[in-house]
Amino acid sequence: MTAPTQDLAIAPIADADVASVADLWQRCGLTRPWNDPSGDIAFARRGPNSAVLVGRLDGAIVATVMVGHDGHRGWFYYLAVDPALQGKGFGRVMTQAAEAWLTARGIAKAQLMVRADNDRVRAFYEALGYGEQKRTLFAKWLDGRPLTP
Ligand SMILES: CC(C)(COP(=O)(O)OP(=O)(O)OC[C@H]1O[C@@H](n2cnc3c(N)ncnc32)[C@H](O)[C@@H]1OP(=O)(O)O)[C@@H](O)C(=O)NCCC(=O)NCCS
């Protein structure tokens, strides 16, 4: 198991972090034209059922995860580690922090979606004990716009 050589300081995102976090998501290839990172962050911070956790090394933001629950299952989004620091165990630590966040709120199962073109992340989640579930995801934009890929 990859054990990080330095401890991440993990805390909920603060106002001053938003631009750095959006930049990290951009560099990790997690942004999509139809998702506004600042809007997504603001929405996740609005209520008690979701949060954006930020991991820092020497004060610099190097990792994130958005975590939340819908009253039944827990979900992860925007799991990201600075490309220069990947493969050092920080992704595992951020996932464990998100799991602990859910467990503390009584949520028994964590779920996440992996884009079909993100093959390399499959091995990461498998290393952390996650397994593929055979489900088909159906989605609809509620403002009537056509479905995005
Ligand atoms: C996915 C991501 C968060 C993983 O973070 P990371 O810090 O590189 O991963 P870790 O070093 O914590 O790896 C944890 C385990 O996964 C394994 N792993 C990670 N990437 C892997 C890969 N590409 N292939 C095989 N195994 C991999 C590691 O070997 C490690 O296993 P071990 O502890 O048994 O040695 C990071 O690569 C990233 O930010 N990717 C871009 C954004 C992204 O795709 N996010 C997920 C969206 S669903």
The ligand as an SDF file (V2000), in Angstrom:
LIG
                    3D

 48 50  0  0  0  0  0  0  0  0999 V2000
   -7.4220    9.3410   -9.2190 C   0  0  0  0  0  0  0  0  0  0  0  0
   -6.4500   10.1160   -8.3530 C   0  0  0  0  0  0  0  0  0  0  0  0
   -7.2310   10.9850   -7.3860 C   0  0  0  0  0  0  0  0  0  0  0  0
   -5.6130    9.1000   -7.5620 C   0  0  0  0  0  0  0  0  0  0  0  0
   -4.7810    9.7960   -6.6530 O   0  0  0  0  0  0  0  0  0  0  0  0
   -3.2970    9.3230   -6.3410 P   0  0  0  0  0  0  0  0  0  0  0  0
   -2.7960   10.1560   -5.2210 O   0  0  0  0  0  0  0  0  0  0  0  0
   -2.5080    9.3100   -7.5960 O   0  0  0  0  0  0  0  0  0  0  0  0
   -3.5260    7.8070   -5.8770 O   0  0  0  0  0  0  0  0  0  0  0  0
   -2.7750    7.0540   -4.6680 P   0  0  0  0  0  0  0  0  0  0  0  0
   -1.3120    7.3180   -4.7860 O   0  0  0  0  0  0  0  0  0  0  0  0
   -3.4470    7.3830   -3.3840 O   0  0  0  0  0  0  0  0  0  0  0  0
   -3.0550    5.5410   -5.0630 O   0  0  0  0  0  0  0  0  0  0  0  0
   -3.7850    4.6730   -4.2200 C   0  0  0  0  0  0  0  0  0  0  0  0
   -3.7290    3.2920   -4.8070 C   0  0  0  0  0  0  0  0  0  0  0  0
   -4.2670    3.2760   -6.1360 O   0  0  0  0  0  0  0  0  0  0  0  0
   -3.2970    2.7400   -7.0430 C   0  0  0  0  0  0  0  0  0  0  0  0
   -3.3440    3.4850   -8.2960 N   0  0  0  0  0  0  0  0  0  0  0  0
   -3.4660    4.8180   -8.4490 C   0  0  0  0  0  0  0  0  0  0  0  0
   -3.4540    5.1500   -9.7600 N   0  0  0  0  0  0  0  0  0  0  0  0
   -3.3030    3.9720  -10.4200 C   0  0  0  0  0  0  0  0  0  0  0  0
   -3.1890    3.6270  -11.8030 C   0  0  0  0  0  0  0  0  0  0  0  0
   -3.2650    4.5480  -12.7600 N   0  0  0  0  0  0  0  0  0  0  0  0
   -3.0480    2.3350  -12.1190 N   0  0  0  0  0  0  0  0  0  0  0  0
   -2.9670    1.3830  -11.1710 C   0  0  0  0  0  0  0  0  0  0  0  0
   -3.0530    1.6440   -9.8530 N   0  0  0  0  0  0  0  0  0  0  0  0
   -3.2290    2.9260   -9.4920 C   0  0  0  0  0  0  0  0  0  0  0  0
   -1.9700    2.9760   -6.3910 C   0  0  0  0  0  0  0  0  0  0  0  0
   -1.0060    2.0490   -6.8460 O   0  0  0  0  0  0  0  0  0  0  0  0
   -2.2980    2.8010   -4.9380 C   0  0  0  0  0  0  0  0  0  0  0  0
   -2.3380    1.4250   -4.6090 O   0  0  0  0  0  0  0  0  0  0  0  0
   -1.5130    0.8630   -3.3530 P   0  0  0  0  0  0  0  0  0  0  0  0
   -1.8420    1.7940   -2.1970 O   0  0  0  0  0  0  0  0  0  0  0  0
   -2.0230   -0.5050   -3.1710 O   0  0  0  0  0  0  0  0  0  0  0  0
   -0.0770    0.9880   -3.7580 O   0  0  0  0  0  0  0  0  0  0  0  0
   -5.4810   10.9800   -9.1950 C   0  0  0  0  0  0  0  0  0  0  0  0
   -4.8030   10.1510  -10.1060 O   0  0  0  0  0  0  0  0  0  0  0  0
   -6.1500   12.0990   -9.9630 C   0  0  0  0  0  0  0  0  0  0  0  0
   -6.3140   13.1990   -9.4590 O   0  0  0  0  0  0  0  0  0  0  0  0
   -6.5510   11.8110  -11.2230 N   0  0  0  0  0  0  0  0  0  0  0  0
   -7.1460   12.8260  -12.0880 C   0  0  0  0  0  0  0  0  0  0  0  0
   -8.5610   13.1570  -11.6590 C   0  0  0  0  0  0  0  0  0  0  0  0
   -9.4820   11.9380  -11.6640 C   0  0  0  0  0  0  0  0  0  0  0  0
   -9.5230   11.1590  -12.5980 O   0  0  0  0  0  0  0  0  0  0  0  0
  -10.2910   11.8160  -10.5740 N   0  0  0  0  0  0  0  0  0  0  0  0
  -11.2350   10.7480  -10.3890 C   0  0  0  0  0  0  0  0  0  0  0  0
  -12.5200   11.0340  -11.1110 C   0  0  0  0  0  0  0  0  0  0  0  0
  -13.6610    9.6390  -10.9710 S   0  0  0  0  0  0  0  0  0  0  0  0
  1  2  1  0
  2  3  1  0
  2  4  1  0
  2 36  1  0
  4  5  1  0
  5  6  1  0
  6  7  2  0
  6  8  1  0
  6  9  1  0
  9 10  1  0
 10 11  2  0
 10 12  1  0
 10 13  1  0
 13 14  1  0
 14 15  1  0
 15 16  1  0
 15 30  1  0
 16 17  1  0
 17 18  1  0
 17 28  1  0
 18 19  1  0
 18 27  1  0
 19 20  2  0
 20 21  1  0
 21 22  1  0
 21 27  2  0
 22 23  1  0
 22 24  2  0
 24 25  1  0
 25 26  2  0
 26 27  1  0
 28 29  1  0
 28 30  1  0
 30 31  1  0
 31 32  1  0
 32 33  2  0
 32 34  1  0
 32 35  1  0
 36 37  1  0
 36 38  1  0
 38 39  2  0
 38 40  1  0
 40 41  1  0
 41 42  1  0
 42 43  1  0
 43 44  2  0
 43 45  1  0
 45 46  1  0
 46 47  1  0
 47 48  1  0
M  END
$$$$
